[in-house]
Amino acid sequence: MSETILKHASKTAITLVAFAFTFTLLMTVVDQVTKQPIAESEAAVRTALFKEVISPERYNNEVLSDTISIGPSVLLGNKKPTVASIARMNDVPVAVILESVAHDGYSGDIKLLIAISEDGVISGVRVIKHTETPGLGDYIDVAKSKWIKLFNDESLQKTNDANWSVKKDGGAFDYMAGATITPRAVIKAVHQALQYFEENKTVLLKKTATKVSQDESI
C-alpha cells in the first residue's frame, strides 16, 4: 500500500516539475518574442511625445538614445534615478528634455515631460501621466485643452519667481474656475524644472553624456 502511494507521489512530483519547467520555458519564449515589439512601441510613443515638446526641425540626433543620467532630485520630484534626453543639431546641444513629477496633484502624482532650450526657454510641456478626476485631468491634457501651452516660451527671465502661481494667488497663470489644486501643482513642477535646468545646465549641455550628481543640498 505504502509503495503504491510512494509511486503515485513520485509520479505527481515528476508531473509537477515537468509542468513547471514547460511553463517557465514557454514564458521565457513569450517574453523574448514580445520584448522587442513592446520596446519598439514604447520608443515610438516616446518619440512622438518628444516631437510635441520640441520641433523635430531643431535637432538631427537620436534623442531617444542621447541621454544623461540624473540622480534623485527634489526639484524634479523624482525619487529614483532617471534620465534627461538631449536634442542636438550637428552635435551641438539645443535643448534638454526632462521628466518631472508633481506630487501635489488633486488625486495623486502628475508626471510631466518638459523641453527646455539651451537659453533656458521652455519649448513645450506635456502631461504624460496623471490620476486626476475627469474634468481636472481634461484641463491639463493637451488633446482636450490648450492650457498646458501657456508654458510655451516661458523662462525664469520672462516670469520672476514670485509670479509662478495661478492668478488667484497673485501669479501670472490662468486656471479653471473652482479648481486650483491641479494647475498649482503643474505650475510648481514646471517652475522647479526650470530651476533645476538653471542649476545644472553646464552638465546637461555638455557634448558628452555625464552623470548629473544628486542634488542633496536642495
C-alpha positions in Angstrom: 0.0 0.0 0.0 2.7 2.5 1.0 4.8 1.5 -2.0 1.8 2.4 -4.3 1.3 5.7 -2.5 5.0 6.4 -2.9 5.0 5.6 -6.6 1.9 7.8 -7.1 3.5 10.7 -5.2 6.7 10.3 -7.3 4.7 10.4 -10.5 2.8 13.5 -9.3 6.0 15.3 -8.3 7.6 14.5 -11.7 4.5 15.7 -13.5 4.5 19.0 -11.5 8.2 19.5 -12.2 7.7 18.9 -15.9 4.8 21.3 -15.9 6.7 24.0 -14.1 9.7 23.5 -16.5 7.4 23.7 -19.6 5.6 26.7 -18.2 8.8 28.5 -17.4 10.2 27.7 -20.9 7.0 28.9 -22.5 7.1 32.2 -20.5 10.7 32.7 -21.5 9.9 32.2 -25.2 6.9 34.6 -25.0 9.0 37.2 -23.2 11.7 37.1 -25.8 9.2 37.2 -28.7 7.2 40.2 -27.2 10.1 42.1 -25.7 11.2 43.8 -28.9 7.8 44.8 -30.2 6.9 46.2 -26.8 10.2 48.2 -26.7 9.6 49.4 -30.3 6.1 50.5 -29.4 7.2 52.4 -26.3 10.0 54.0 -28.3 7.5 55.2 -30.9 5.3 56.7 -28.3 8.1 58.5 -26.6 9.5 59.8 -29.9 6.1 61.2 -30.7 5.9 62.9 -27.4 9.4 64.4 -27.9 8.1 65.9 -31.2 5.3 67.6 -29.3 7.6 69.4 -26.9 10.3 70.3 -29.4 10.1 70.7 -33.1 12.0 67.9 -34.9 13.4 70.5 -37.3 15.6 71.8 -34.4 17.6 68.6 -34.0 19.1 65.8 -36.1 20.4 63.3 -33.4 18.7 60.2 -32.0 17.2 62.0 -28.9 15.8 58.8 -27.6 19.3 57.3 -27.0 21.2 60.5 -26.4 20.6 60.7 -22.6 22.3 61.8 -19.4 21.7 60.0 -16.1 20.1 62.1 -13.3 20.1 61.1 -9.7 17.1 61.6 -7.4 16.1 65.3 -7.3 13.8 67.3 -5.1 13.3 69.9 -7.8 12.3 67.3 -10.4 10.3 65.3 -7.9 11.9 62.1 -9.0 12.7 59.8 -6.1 14.6 57.3 -8.3 17.3 57.9 -10.9 16.0 59.0 -14.3 17.4 60.4 -17.5 17.4 63.7 -19.4 17.3 63.4 -23.2 19.4 65.8 -25.2 18.4 67.3 -28.5 21.3 68.3 -30.7 21.8 69.9 -34.1 25.1 68.7 -35.7 26.3 67.6 -32.3 25.6 71.0 -30.7 23.0 70.8 -27.8 19.9 72.8 -28.5 17.5 71.6 -25.8 17.1 69.2 -22.8 14.0 67.1 -22.2 13.3 66.5 -18.6 10.8 64.3 -16.7 9.3 66.0 -13.7 6.7 64.7 -11.2 4.3 66.9 -9.3 3.4 65.1 -6.1 0.7 67.5 -5.0 -2.0 66.9 -7.6 -5.6 66.7 -6.6 -5.7 62.9 -6.9 -2.0 62.0 -6.9 1.2 62.4 -8.9 1.2 64.2 -12.2 4.1 63.2 -14.5 5.4 65.8 -16.9 7.7 66.0 -19.9 9.4 69.4 -20.2 11.6 70.6 -23.1 13.9 73.5 -22.2 16.1 75.1 -24.9 19.7 75.9 -24.2 18.9 79.5 -23.4 16.5 78.4 -20.6 13.3 79.0 -22.5 10.6 76.3 -22.5 9.7 74.9 -25.9 6.9 72.7 -24.7 5.3 70.8 -21.8 3.1 67.7 -21.8 1.4 65.8 -19.1 2.3 62.1 -19.7 0.6 60.5 -16.7 -1.9 61.6 -14.1 -4.7 60.3 -11.9 -6.7 63.5 -11.7 -10.5 63.2 -11.8 -12.4 63.8 -15.0 -12.6 67.4 -15.8 -9.4 68.3 -13.9 -7.5 65.8 -16.0 -9.0 67.2 -19.2 -7.8 70.6 -18.2 -4.1 69.6 -18.3 -4.5 67.2 -21.3 -3.4 69.0 -24.5 -5.8 66.8 -26.5 -8.7 68.4 -24.6 -7.4 71.8 -23.5 -4.8 74.4 -24.6 -4.0 75.3 -21.0 -0.6 73.4 -20.9 0.6 75.5 -23.9 0.7 78.6 -21.5 4.2 77.4 -20.7 5.5 77.7 -24.2 8.3 80.4 -24.3 8.2 80.8 -20.6 11.5 81.2 -18.7 12.9 82.3 -15.3 13.8 85.6 -17.0 10.3 86.2 -18.5 8.4 85.4 -15.3 10.0 86.0 -12.0 9.8 83.5 -9.2 7.0 85.4 -7.3 4.7 85.1 -10.3 5.0 81.3 -10.8 1.5 80.6 -9.5 -2.2 81.0 -10.5 -3.7 84.4 -10.8 -5.9 83.6 -7.8 -2.7 83.5 -5.7 -1.3 86.7 -7.3 0.6 84.9 -10.1 0.7 85.1 -13.8 -1.1 81.9 -14.9 -4.7 81.4 -15.7 -6.6 78.5 -14.1 -10.0 76.8 -14.3 -12.6 78.4 -12.0 -13.3 76.3 -9.0 -10.2 74.1 -9.4 -6.8 75.4 -8.4 -5.0 72.4 -6.9 -4.2 70.7 -10.3 -2.8 73.9 -12.0 -0.9 74.9 -8.9 0.8 71.5 -8.9 1.7 71.7 -12.6 2.9 75.3 -12.4 5.1 74.5 -9.4 6.6 71.4 -11.2 7.4 73.4 -14.3 8.9 76.2 -12.4 11.2 73.8 -10.4 12.2 72.1 -13.6 13.4 75.4 -14.9 15.3 76.0 -11.7 16.9 72.5 -12.0 18.0 73.3 -15.5 19.5 76.6 -14.5 21.5 74.9 -11.7 22.7 72.0 -13.9 22.8 73.4 -17.4 26.6 73.3 -17.6 26.5 69.5 -17.2 23.3 68.9 -19.1 24.5 70.7 -22.1 27.9 69.0 -22.3 28.7 67.3 -25.5 29.3 64.0 -23.7 26.9 62.1 -21.5 27.9 62.6 -17.9 26.1 61.6 -14.8 24.4 64.5 -13.1 25.2 64.5 -9.4 22.4 64.1 -6.9 21.3 67.5 -5.6 21.3 66.6 -1.9 21.5 70.2 -0.9 18.2 71.1 -2.5 
